Amino acid sequence: MNDEVIVKIEIGKKDFGDKTIFSNLELSISKGEIVSLLGASGCGKTTLLRMISGLESVNDNEIIFDEKSTGNIGFIFQKPVLYPHLNVGKNILLGVNKKISKQEKIAIIESSLELVNLSGYAERKVTTLSGGEAQRVVLARALLAEPMLLLLDEPFSSLDLDSRRKLANEVKEILKVKGVAAIHVSHDIEEASIISDRILNWDEICTPNNASNNNEHVQSIHE
C-alpha cells in the first residue's frame, strides 16, 4: 500500500432535518488503498459516499483531495447502471471522454473486456447479462475514466453468496492492477475482508455522540 494520502475527509456533523446521521468523522485514503466501511443498512455509509462524490451537500465539512492527484471520482451503485438500448461495447465507450477513431474504439473495448474477464462480450445485449457480468461492465466503464478514487456502494449485494465472494476478489485484483484507490461499503464482513486493505467498523464510528473515529477504530486485515 502506498502511504501517499490522496483524500482526507473531516466531517464535523451530517444532519437530515433534526436528526444527526454521524459526526466527528475522519478518514484518510492512500493511493491504491481499498477501505471498507462495514455497518448495517441506514447508518450513513451511502450518505458519506454521496458527500465525497458531490451528490450530497457537504456544508461546513471538509473533503480535501491531494492537489497532485489526477483523475476523477467513480461511483458504482448497488444495481448496475447500463443503457439497455446499447450493447456492452457501446456502454463501455461511454467512459471515454474524448473523440477517438473506430480502431481505437475497438481496441479500448477489447482491452476493457479482457481486464474484467468478459472477452467476446462486446456485441452482447446488456439485458442478457447476469448481475455479476453487468457489474463487470460497469467497472470496465468506470476505469476508462481513470479515476483516482472509486466509490463502491454495496455493488455485489444483489448476487448470490458464491458470486459475491468471487466478484469481490476479482474487483480487488483489478483495482490493484490499475492502482485505483477505493471506498467500499457493505454489511458483509467476509466480503469486506476479501476486497479491502482496511476495514472501518461503522457501528462504532457513526454514533452521533462519539468523540471521534480515529485509527483506534480502524482494523487492518493484514495485522
Secondary structure, DSSP 8 states (H G I E B T S, - for coil): ----EEEEEEEEEEEETTEEEEEEEEEEEETT-EEEEE--TTSSHHHHHHHHHTSS--TT-EEEE-TT--S-EEEE-SS----TTSBHHHHHHTT--S---HHHHHHHHHHHHHHTT-TT-TT-BGGG--HHHHHHHHHHHHHHT--SEEEEESTTTTS-HHHHHHHHHHHHHHHHHHT-EEEEEES-HHHHHHH-SEEEEHHHH--TT-S---GGGEEETT-
